[in-house]
Amino acid sequence: MKILVTGSAGFIGFHVSKKLLDKGCEVVGIDNLNDYYDVALKESRNRVLKDHFPYKFYKGNIQDPEFLKNVFKENSIEKVCHLAAQAGVRYSLQNPRAYIQSNVEGFLNILEEMKNFGVQDLIYASSSSVYGNNFSIPFRVEDQTDTPLSLYAATKKCDELFAHVYHKLYGMRCTGLRFFTVYGPFGRPDMMYFKFANSIMSGNKIELYNFGKMIRDFTYIDDIVEGVIAAIEKSYEFEIFNLGNKKPVELEYFVQCLEKELGRKAFREYKELQKGDMIKTYADIEKSVKMLGFNPKIGVEIGIKEFVNWYKSYYKI
């Protein structure tokens, strides 16, 4: 099977691409290698993938229809796993247009080229952010998601709606995956756990918003990858799934686990809740268990240990 993976040098895209290659699939990867965070880390991921065969990489932007058209023209793509996006809730307050260009225009371009080249299977990344401050706990796929708290979340909800339209109009099989706070080796330096690790090791303060009273359904990358691969293989007509650990953890405990594995204490600075932040995330994964065979196994204690082992190795600590 030849699969197009967008964002193949990104955190989740890298791990998904590697798993697909390990399973014997052909992967066509797209990434623009932008400087939203450390480009060297993205290039390191890409070098790992290039050691695999067959991995074919294109550097370019999904906002560019001509670039995308050439990728589809040069490859007999059977399925698309669309993971490229402008990520980050807080950055959407600073640079909102980047989110419209990548997450909305880019997503539309993917759908259009799939339609033009007769590719019928799409698996795409959504986000737990679409739930906003949902009062129903845990978050169920059926819950309302029309009151997002950030532009990032709004663009992800928009993607879900676009997918539904193309499913209805053109018969595309579309599966959306709402990821819940993914972490692990080769992660994103802009994410909280990575920032905390950097600050703890450098002796700087870590900022705990909402005075540390935050709860997240931290989900280890290997568990997420298993869910993505299952969605690719199942190829449902139109579905949306939660991919979370279903074991929400208080932020303070997460920091304690980081302290333990790094062998250093964190200097905490407590701050008010920031605009766009959700206080609690908690995934109901009953549908994912039933229809994808999704079975997250890795708790934060082991997950953080694996991340810190990679972190120390990568940065030669």
C-alpha positions in Angstrom: 0.0 0.0 0.0 1.3 3.5 -0.9 0.3 6.1 1.6 0.8 9.8 1.6 1.6 11.1 5.0 1.5 14.9 5.4 3.6 16.4 8.2 5.9 13.4 8.0 8.8 15.2 9.7 6.5 16.3 12.5 6.1 14.6 15.8 3.1 12.3 15.2 3.7 12.2 11.4 7.3 10.9 12.0 6.2 8.1 14.3 3.3 7.1 12.1 5.5 7.1 8.9 8.1 4.9 10.7 5.5 2.4 11.8 4.0 2.2 8.3 7.5 1.6 6.8 8.2 -1.0 9.4 5.0 -2.7 8.3 6.1 -2.8 4.7 4.0 0.1 3.3 5.4 2.6 0.8 5.3 6.1 2.3 5.3 9.4 0.4 6.1 12.1 2.9 5.3 15.8 2.7 6.7 18.5 5.1 7.6 22.1 4.8 10.2 21.9 7.6 9.2 25.3 8.8 10.8 27.1 11.8 7.8 27.1 14.2 10.2 25.0 16.3 13.7 23.6 15.9 14.2 22.7 12.3 17.2 20.5 13.3 14.8 18.2 15.2 12.5 17.8 12.2 15.6 17.1 10.0 16.7 14.5 12.5 13.3 12.7 12.3 13.5 12.9 8.5 17.0 11.3 8.4 15.6 8.4 10.4 12.8 7.9 7.8 15.2 8.2 4.9 17.1 5.2 6.2 14.0 3.2 5.4 13.0 2.1 2.0 10.7 2.9 0.4 10.3 6.5 1.8 9.9 9.3 -0.7 10.1 12.8 0.7 8.8 16.1 -0.7 9.6 19.4 0.9 6.8 21.9 0.3 3.6 23.5 1.5 0.2 22.0 1.4 -1.2 25.5 0.9 0.4 25.3 -2.6 -2.1 23.5 -4.9 0.5 23.1 -7.7 3.0 21.5 -5.4 0.3 19.1 -4.1 -0.9 18.3 -7.6 2.6 17.3 -8.6 2.9 15.0 -5.6 -0.3 13.2 -6.5 0.6 13.1 -10.2 4.0 11.5 -9.5 2.7 8.8 -7.1 -0.1 6.3 -7.3 -1.4 7.2 -3.8 -3.9 4.8 -2.3 -4.6 6.5 1.0 -3.9 9.8 2.7 -2.9 10.2 6.3 -3.1 14.0 6.8 -1.2 15.1 9.9 0.3 18.3 8.7 -1.0 21.4 10.6 0.0 24.6 12.3 -0.1 23.4 15.9 -0.2 25.2 19.2 -3.1 26.9 21.0 -1.2 30.0 22.3 0.6 30.7 19.0 -2.8 31.0 17.4 -3.3 34.2 19.4 -0.1 35.6 17.9 -0.3 34.5 14.3 -3.9 33.5 13.4 -3.4 33.6 9.7 -0.9 30.8 9.8 -3.7 28.6 11.1 -6.1 29.5 8.3 -3.5 29.0 5.7 -2.3 25.6 6.9 -5.3 24.0 8.7 -8.1 25.3 6.5 -6.7 26.1 3.1 -4.2 23.3 3.3 -6.8 20.8 4.3 -9.1 21.9 1.5 -6.2 21.5 -1.0 -5.7 17.9 0.2 -9.4 17.1 -0.3 -9.4 18.7 -3.7 -6.4 16.7 -5.0 -7.8 13.5 -3.5 -11.0 14.2 -5.5 -9.1 15.1 -8.7 -7.0 11.9 -8.5 -9.7 9.6 -7.3 -8.1 8.8 -3.9 -11.0 7.8 -1.6 -9.4 7.1 1.8 -8.5 10.0 4.2 -7.4 9.7 7.8 -6.8 13.1 9.4 -5.8 14.7 12.7 -8.3 16.6 14.7 -7.8 17.6 18.3 -9.3 17.3 21.8 -9.3 21.1 21.7 -12.5 21.0 19.7 -14.4 20.2 23.0 -13.6 23.6 24.6 -14.6 23.6 28.3 -17.1 20.8 27.8 -19.1 20.2 30.9 -19.7 16.6 30.1 -16.8 14.5 31.4 -15.3 12.4 29.9 -15.5 14.0 26.4 -17.6 11.8 24.1 -17.4 12.1 20.3 -21.1 12.8 20.3 -20.7 15.9 22.6 -21.2 19.3 21.1 -18.1 20.9 19.7 -19.3 24.3 18.4 -17.9 26.5 21.2 -14.1 26.3 20.7 -11.8 28.4 22.9 -9.0 29.0 20.4 -8.6 29.6 16.7 -6.6 26.4 16.5 -9.5 24.5 17.9 -11.9 26.3 15.4 -9.7 25.3 12.5 -9.7 21.6 13.6 -13.5 21.7 13.9 -13.6 23.2 10.4 -11.6 20.3 9.1 -14.1 17.8 10.5 -16.9 19.7 8.7 -15.0 19.8 5.4 -14.4 16.1 5.6 -18.1 15.5 6.1 -19.0 17.6 3.1 -16.5 15.7 0.8 -17.8 12.4 2.2 -21.3 13.3 1.3 -20.6 14.9 -2.1 -17.9 12.6 -3.4 -18.1 9.4 -1.3 -14.7 9.9 0.3 -14.1 7.6 3.3 -13.0 10.0 6.0 -11.8 9.2 9.6 -11.0 12.0 12.0 -8.9 11.4 15.1 -9.1 13.7 18.1 -5.7 13.5 19.8 -5.4 14.1 23.5 -2.1 15.7 24.7 0.4 13.5 22.9 3.9 13.2 24.3 7.0 11.1 24.0 10.4 10.8 22.3 11.1 13.1 19.3 8.3 15.3 20.7 7.6 18.9 20.0 9.7 21.5 21.9 6.8 23.9 22.0 4.7 21.5 24.1 4.4 21.9 27.8 6.3 18.8 28.9 9.2 19.5 26.6 9.4 23.1 27.8 9.3 21.9 31.4 12.2 19.5 30.8 14.3 22.3 29.2 13.5 24.7 32.1 14.2 22.1 34.8 17.6 21.2 33.3 18.6 24.9 32.9 17.4 25.9 36.4 14.8 28.2 35.1 11.2 28.5 36.4 8.4 26.5 35.0 5.1 28.3 34.6 2.0 26.5 35.8 -1.2 28.1 34.6 -4.5 28.2 36.5 -2.2 27.9 39.5 -1.3 24.4 38.6 -4.9 23.2 38.7 -4.9 21.7 35.2 -5.7 18.1 34.3 -4.7 16.5 31.0 -5.3 13.1 29.4 -1.7 12.6 28.5 -1.4 10.0 25.7 1.9 8.3 24.9 3.0 8.4 21.2 3.2 4.7 20.7 -0.4 4.3 21.8 -1.5 7.1 19.4 0.4 5.5 16.5 -1.5 2.2 17.1 -4.8 4.1 16.9 -3.8 5.9 13.7 -2.6 2.6 12.0 -5.9 0.9 13.0 -7.8 3.8 11.5 -5.8 3.5 8.2 -6.4 -0.2 8.1 -10.2 -0.1 9.0 -11.0 2.6 6.4 -14.5 3.5 7.7 -17.0 5.4 5.6 -17.2 8.4 7.9 -16.2 8.4 11.6 -14.6 10.5 14.3 -12.7 8.9 17.2 -11.1 10.0 20.4 -7.5 8.8 20.9 -6.6 9.4 24.5 -5.3 7.5 27.5 -8.6 7.7 29.5 -6.5 8.3 32.6 -6.3 12.1 33.2 -3.4 13.3 35.3 -3.0 16.4 37.4 -0.3 18.7 36.1 1.5 18.7 39.4 1.9 14.9 39.3 3.2 15.1 35.8 5.8 17.6 36.9 6.8 15.3 39.8 7.3 12.5 37.3 9.6 14.7 35.2 11.5 15.8 38.3 12.1 12.2 39.3 13.4 11.1 35.9 15.5 14.2 35.3 16.9 14.0 38.8 16.3 17.7 39.5 13.7 19.9 41.2 11.5 22.3 39.3 11.2 25.9 40.3 7.5 26.6 40.0 5.8 29.9 39.2 2.0 29.8 39.4 0.0 31.9 37.0 -3.6 32.6 36.1 -5.4 30.6 33.3 -4.3 31.8 29.9 -6.7 32.6 27.1 -7.5 29.6 24.9 -6.5 27.0 27.6 -8.7 24.2 28.6 -8.8 23.3 32.3 -9.4 19.6 31.8 -9.3 17.0 29.1 -10.5 13.5 29.5 -11.3 11.1 26.6 -14.1 8.7 26.4 -12.5 6.0 24.2 -15.3 3.4 24.3 -16.0 3.9 20.6 -12.3 3.7 19.7 -11.9 0.5 21.7 -14.9 -1.1 20.0 -14.3 0.0 16.4 -10.5 0.4 16.2 -9.4 -2.1 18.9 -7.7 0.9 20.5 -6.0 -0.1 23.8 -3.6 2.5 25.3 -1.2 0.7 27.6 1.4 3.3 28.7 0.9 5.4 31.8 2.7 8.7 32.4 5.3 7.1 34.7 6.7 4.9 32.0 5.9 7.4 29.2 7.9 10.2 30.9 10.8 7.8 31.6 10.9 6.9 27.9 10.8 10.6 26.9 13.5 11.6 29.4 15.8 8.7 28.2 15.4 10.0 24.6 15.8 13.6 25.7 19.1 12.9 27.5 20.4 10.9 24.6 19.4 13.4 21.9 20.8 16.4 23.8 23.8 14.4 25.0 23.1 15.1 28.7 
